[in-house]
C-alpha cells in the first residue's frame, strides 16, 4: 500500500509497526516519524484509522473479560522472547495454559 510518493519513512515500515504505534509501544522519535508519514500518505492514514476503529471496537466488546494470570504471564514471556530475538518454541500458549499442572492434580 502506498500513495506512490516517496516518503522519508517507507509505507511498509509504517504498516509493519502499525500496532506498536497504536499501542504506544515505540519510542517517541519513531512515533513522530509515523505521524509525519500519516500526514503525507492518505492510504496509510486510512489503514491507521481502520485499525484504530477495530481496536476500539474490540476493547468495547471484549475488554471486560478476565484473562487467567497464568495465560497472561506465558503470553508476556513469549513477547519478551520475541523482542529479545530469541527463538520461540512452536507451542500453543492457550492450550498450554489450559493443561492441568502436576500441582493441581
C-alpha positions as CSV (number, residue, x, y, z in Angstrom):
1,X,0.0,0.0,0.0
2,X,1.4,3.4,-1.0
3,X,0.3,6.6,-2.4
4,X,3.1,6.4,-4.9
5,X,5.0,9.3,-3.5
6,X,8.4,8.9,-1.9
7,X,8.5,9.3,1.9
8,X,11.2,9.5,4.5
9,X,9.7,6.5,6.3
10,X,8.6,3.8,3.9
11,X,5.0,2.6,3.9
12,X,6.0,-1.0,4.5
13,X,7.8,0.1,7.7
14,X,4.8,2.0,8.9
15,X,2.4,-0.8,8.2
16,X,4.7,-3.5,9.7
17,X,4.8,-1.5,13.0
18,X,1.3,0.0,13.0
19,X,0.1,-1.9,16.1
20,X,3.2,-0.8,18.0
21,X,2.3,2.8,17.1
22,X,-1.4,2.2,18.1
23,X,-0.4,0.7,21.4
24,X,2.1,3.4,22.2
25,X,4.9,0.8,22.4
26,X,7.5,2.6,20.4
27,X,10.0,5.4,21.1
28,X,8.7,9.0,20.7
29,X,11.1,9.6,17.8
30,X,9.6,6.7,15.8
31,X,6.1,8.0,16.7
32,X,7.0,11.3,15.3
33,X,8.2,9.7,12.0
34,X,4.9,7.8,11.8
35,X,2.8,10.9,12.4
36,X,4.7,12.8,9.6
37,X,4.1,9.8,7.3
38,X,0.4,9.8,8.0
39,X,0.2,13.5,7.2
40,X,1.8,12.7,3.8
41,X,0.3,9.4,2.9
42,X,-3.5,9.0,2.8
43,X,-3.6,5.2,2.2
44,X,-1.5,4.6,5.3
45,X,-3.7,7.1,7.2
46,X,-6.8,5.3,6.1
47,X,-5.3,1.9,7.2
48,X,-4.3,3.5,10.6
49,X,-7.9,4.8,11.0
50,X,-9.4,1.4,10.2
51,X,-7.1,-0.4,12.6
52,X,-7.7,2.2,15.3
53,X,-11.5,1.7,14.9
54,X,-11.2,-2.1,15.1
55,X,-9.1,-1.8,18.2
56,X,-11.7,0.4,19.9
57,X,-14.5,-2.0,18.9
58,X,-12.7,-5.0,20.3
59,X,-12.0,-3.1,23.5
60,X,-15.6,-2.1,23.8
61,X,-16.9,-5.5,23.1
62,X,-14.3,-7.8,24.7
63,X,-12.4,-5.5,27.1
64,X,-14.2,-6.8,30.2
65,X,-13.2,-10.4,30.1
66,X,-10.7,-11.5,32.7
67,X,-7.6,-13.3,31.5
68,X,-6.2,-16.1,33.6
69,X,-3.0,-14.9,35.2
70,X,-1.0,-17.9,34.1
71,X,-2.0,-17.4,30.5
72,X,-1.1,-13.7,30.7
73,X,2.3,-14.5,32.2
74,X,3.0,-17.1,29.4
75,X,2.0,-14.7,26.7
76,X,4.1,-11.9,28.2
77,X,7.0,-14.3,28.4
78,X,6.6,-15.1,24.7
79,X,6.5,-11.4,23.8
80,X,9.7,-10.9,25.8
81,X,11.4,-13.7,24.0
82,X,10.4,-12.3,20.6
83,X,11.5,-8.8,21.5
84,X,14.9,-10.1,22.6
85,X,15.4,-12.0,19.3
86,X,15.4,-15.4,20.9
87,X,13.9,-18.5,19.3
88,X,10.3,-19.1,20.3
89,X,9.1,-22.7,20.7
90,X,6.1,-23.7,18.5
91,X,3.7,-24.4,21.3
92,X,0.2,-23.2,21.6
93,X,0.2,-20.8,24.6
94,X,-3.5,-21.0,25.1
95,X,-3.6,-24.9,25.1
96,X,-0.5,-25.0,27.3
97,X,-2.2,-22.7,29.8
98,X,-5.3,-24.9,29.9
99,X,-3.4,-28.1,30.7
100,X,-3.6,-29.2,34.3
101,X,-0.4,-28.9,36.2
102,X,1.1,-31.5,38.5
103,X,0.3,-29.3,41.5
104,X,-3.4,-29.1,40.6
105,X,-3.8,-32.9,40.1
